[in-house]
Amino acid sequence: MLCAPHGVSDVVLTSVLTMANKTPEVGDIHFPFPFTPYSIQKDFMAELYQVLEAGKIGIFESPTGTGKSLSLICGALSWLRDFEQKKRQEEARLLETGTLPLKVGKDQPPSLSSSCQETPDVLRPAGEPDWVAQFVQKKEERDLVDRLQEERVRRRKREERLRQIRHNAQLKHAAKRVRQEEEETERLLRLSREMLAGGPGAEQLEQLTGEEELVLAEYESDEEKGTASGVDKDEDDLEEEHVTKIYYCSRTHSQLSQFVHEVQKSPFGKDTRLVSLGSRQNLCVNEDVRHLGSVQLINDRCVEMQRNKHERKSEAEEEKPKKRRQEPRATCPFYNYEQLQLLRDEVLVEVKDIEQLVTLGKEAHACPYYGSRFAIPAAQLVVLPYQMLLHAATRQAAGIRLQGQVVVIDEAHNLIDTITGIHSAEVSGSQLCQAHSQLLQYMERYGRRLKAKNLMYIKQILYLLEKFVTVLGGNIKQNPHSQRLSQTGTELKTINDFLFLSQIDNINLFKVQRYCEKSMVSRKLFGFTEKYGAVLAPSREQPRLAGFQQFLQSLQPEVTKTPAAPVEEGEARALRPSSPLMHIEGFLAALTTANQDGRVILSRQGSLSQSSLKFLLLNPAVPFAQVVKECRAVVIAGGTMQPVSDFREQLLACAGVDAERVVEFSCEQSAPPVFSPLCISPGHVIPPDNILPLVVCSGPSNQQLEFTYQQRELPQMMTETGRILCNLCNVVPGGVVCFFPSYEYQRQVHAHWDKSGLLARLAVRKKIFQEPKRANQVEQVLLEYSKCIQCCGQMGSTMTGALLLSVVGGKMSEGINFSDNLGRCVVMVGMPYPNIKSPELQEKMAYLDQTLPRTPGQVPPGKALVENLCMKAVNQSIGRAIRHQKDFASIVLLDQRYARPPILAKLPAWIRDRVEIKTTFGPAIAAMRKFHRERSGPS
């Protein structure tokens, strides 16, 4: 976040932002800013502006304290401001002259948006008469002018609508609430009259309706229902063209909220049309849907309610006597066209985060999930999580169009892992058996009422499930918990080999996947198991289903007992898992990936229930290629992006991006700074004297420090680590954060220190805390850690602070700031290399060795991947301490391997250029003592 003056938080810059806005000029570009920016921020914004203007791919590295978020906001929105101004000027010229530019295509003015570039260059046939070419040219000119006029009308309507909503929003809300109450009262009275008129048969009718909801509708594989969303398509507002916009995405909900708050405080906060997108789980305001808990169940229930609404409307128009029968089918009271339009306008009027959007939705009695999506076309800045942007199906469902737009991916240090995780899938043997049992039971009950095509696809799915269990070595007809597999271990297959091994290569998985999506068979199946979860209702089919039901109960022990009270029932429903078939659908979709881009891992672990099938995506560039191909420009930003070779080689090069289109920018201080068209590094705001990075090669007893898997568990290595920490705790005030390679190694070292007495020696100077394994305990540990440091600083006792034992890649290594006294020293014990024996990692290494070109003199791509994974984790961990310009801290790397030039080169430049290598411990502790003594004043 933006670096604040001394004593001001780096996130909340309240006092600073009260200053008059400054408008720095970089060249001919004006960047509105809430205060006078650092030179680094000016360079950042100028380079960002040029990347967006030239349509390039930018990799931006800006550590904490350099004002990354505010620089992104002001730089990107300044470009958008100028872009829209040029576009309006060009539109005015075209409307006035009525002629096209001389060149249409890449060389035309950037002011023409993607919506205006629908007429590409057309190759004229050889020998075409001049009059034909002139006629085509005139037609293109007329079409373009017509489109521009329509767009201008839409823009004027939108601006007028927003002006009106600013004046009378409260009045509309009040009138809407009165009308809602009247409609709800009328509906309840009508329902009461119909239920009374139904008499004794009402319950039977309701049961019949419930059965109808569970039966699959007739499936038409080649028909796309344009009205599935339940929204009237003849409304002009929904056909609004997408304006040029910036899509900003980050990793977590809290990071997105922080970014929105920065936009609110920026000079663009009053005039920017911003939309915050989220999942139904975050935005749904219908408590009957929210209590389902699972994201998949919430999604499916929401879509079903919209479908019910549309079907009820169609039947009402036909005026058939079925209206009464369909009444019990639930629809969402928050999904109403007029309410959603009102909410859409409210969203665009003022910048709001997710929490404010939900509050507004409750007040307006309108769905924030759909209201925010209706606002996307007119928005200038769309804020959304990673998964929504990087997954093509999710983008399409949300109405996100990337053609000609700008994408900014923040906190992108784990971008490759994120893409891989989104497009990977795993199913257990227990889930396979459970889904097979449920689906077979469903078909037995409703088989006579299903159409032939539904029965065909259900039988294909049952066949797939059976073959998946067989390939694991199990039997679909037996309980997976009691089945012991004769063969154990892990086996890795290509997609084609797995299909042949499973004997399912003759089934069209694309059609099966499409059937699952359109028929919503998993949701129907879940409703069926919910209705008959523990005991089936008495019927003529009961004896035939008893065996399946007993087996189903053995697979679902959590639903075999009826809760004792309604409150407990509600809690149980909130925690229940989604249908196993929902997970399997993701695995089926993954199997449609190209053979060379993925692998299937067969993990056989003793019993069938513990075994699993896992799809591993090897080439994350495939889903990312569509993003970089459609977008005008893409910015990949983060606090620590080193080493960037992974982004260039694994992501961008494999996605077909030319090296000339990639620009690197780093807010780091190099010696000397390197300025080139493709790699810019203007310097860091943190003074060089405020950081002391040390590579310590040996301990107090001259024990060489090399924490390899073979040596790190030796007693002398663990003892030497404890002695080093004892010395550091004697000279470092405040908090010391020590990172270990794994939870298991941290546990071993802690136990050894306790046994040897080193733990007691450490506790004399620092109170010792350990990172908890459970996420819900992290906040409490951090609170106690912070209180201890504050108390020690006030009391002036022999105890000078606290020592926090953490784990690389754990809950303390990302997203948590140990600023000021909370982190005066960060210690890294060893090098956290990933498990080289992991089948997934070995396959990824082999894939890179075969795919990427090997540069002479460089390590193979597979080995480079392992080093890069290690150093990315190190860089994230050691960056926790320095959080603003006035902060200071020491960084101690305990392993002589850090002194190797290839490893040093992968540290962030602002750390690498200040590293001191100490071959013995004496000079290291002397340097530490001097550094902290000189800065022992208040921070």
Order of alpha helices (4+ residues) and beta strands (2+ residues): alpha-beta-beta-alpha-beta-alpha-alpha-alpha-beta-alpha-beta-alpha-alpha-alpha-alpha-alpha-alpha-alpha-beta-alpha-alpha-beta-alpha-beta-alpha-alpha-beta-alpha-alpha-alpha-alpha-alpha-alpha-beta-beta-alpha-beta-beta-beta-beta-beta-alpha-beta-alpha-alpha-beta-alpha-beta-beta-alpha-alpha-beta-alpha-alpha-beta-alpha
